[in-house]
């Protein structure tokens, strides 16, 4: 029984380590700034409608 708990604890530690590594191993200065391709929303502009099927 103790061996099963030890194995489960080890699996949990490995899982948490993988999650921690993927969350905090990104770019040193954070995300890149957004590109200028995205137009700012203005009250006069209408959202594009999806094409009809």
MOURLIN-V437480 format. One record per run of one state. SS is the DSSP state (2 for helix, 1 for strand, 0 for the rest). FROM is the first residue (numbers start at 1). TO is the last residue. If there is no record, write none. Layout:
ss=SS from=FROM to=TO
ss=SS from=FROM to=TO
This chain:
ss=0 from=1 to=1
ss=2 from=2 to=24
ss=0 from=25 to=53
